[in-house]
Amino acid sequence: MPRSFSKLVIVWFRDDLRLSDHPALHAAAQGGQPVVCLYVLDEHSPLLRPGGRTLGGASRWWLAQSLRSLDTSLKARGASLVLRRGNTATVVADLAQQTEASAVHWNESDLPAPAAIEHDVARALDTLGVSARIFPGDLLVKPARLRNKEGRGLRVFTPFWKRVLSLGDPLRPLPAPKALKPGPPVASDDLASWNLEPNQPDWAAGFRETWTPGEHAAQKRLHDFLDHTIKGYASLRDRPDRDGTSRLSPHLRFGELSPRQVWHAANFAAAQRPALASDVGKFLSELGWREFSRHLLFDHPDLARTNLQSSFDAFPWRHDARALRAWRRGQTGYPIVDAGMRELWHTGVMHNRVRMVVASFLVKHLLIDWREGEAWFWDTLVDADPGSNPASWQWVAGSGADAAPYFRVFNPVLQGEKFDPDGAYVSKWVPELAGLPAKLIHRPWDATPMELAAADVTPGKTYPEPIVEHKAARERALAAYALTRTG
């Protein structure tokens, strides 16, 4: 190995697949040392830790696109991305030995499984005499700074978010390096060999139509949202028939954007256009829910498997494979529910309001364990977040932190009529009902035979009849919840 590479630095990328506001990469570039950029696909170490699990299918698809984008950006600056698969500590230590690296840089994670892996990496590097330099991660506030008087994390969102806001602005984002000094040629896995993308069948065609992963696309989406879509966000964000949301969640999930970048860009927009203040405040509170969920995961590593409220451990969940299958396939007979589940399958995402409706339907109308829904979302969402996904499911179920009142059972018909009043969302994703007038599209069973014939709808054939009757399902759910609370 030429001695000119003796001061080489490895930058270990994780869920921070970007060049801007990347403290570990920024420090390496500022030092002027040769840089080797590394991403490790570790499908074993997280499984040994509480709360760790492998990526779902939709997230694996996104990861592949994001890694390609990152590699392209690195090459434009003189570096490239090395891909390795295996136990993270072993891979990082082996590469450090191979390149005679003087240090390994990475951005810290406060999530339980990644933090445990970090500890293993640091210990392996210490054995080699290689410096481990750890930089601020992606949370706005470290969990250790937000504790109650008993030293525990906060479990109600409003006081949590007030505390975050009281701490002032997070660190300003760092610029992307203009150039990187390349290290020596290093063998890299072929991304295709990781089999992250579907082949037979190729179920990702809708993903490709919907999304452009990568940092450049993330930055463009953020600025387009702040320039155009954010006006009216506080009310329009609940309308699945409108383009009223940021659609930034998968970009944040894989770190193509950092929360700091979103925070400062949004506040700059509000300063430039004061009329947007309330919309920006609501938008940032949604970023706060992401933060809150990750703080919950910090304190409860088994969030995806264990009820936060132990009283729910005895909840009388039903095992109904047929109903679960109908829910997954968007064949429940409730148009807003079916539209959401079909949107999810086609695009890898679902409108947030509809997520609450479909989750409530599974848990309360069907009395199917929230963990079944969480697992399905984990596999099918491109933005499946280890904190937000289980925390949101527990919130809907009533077993989580700051949970919805147990008696709140969303009426899917009324939800559809309120938030999709013209039936545009249902018409798009449940096209077999598109011929019905708006007043009937959320309740096709109320249509007359003539109206059904005119719309070419045959109940039970072209579109399923409801798999459960709302009033009876609501009463059954309330009885089960009351039993849980008094049991």
Order of alpha helices (4+ residues) and beta strands (2+ residues): beta-alpha-beta-alpha-beta-alpha-beta-alpha-beta-alpha-beta-alpha-alpha-alpha-alpha-alpha-alpha-alpha-alpha-alpha-alpha-alpha-alpha-alpha-alpha-alpha-alpha
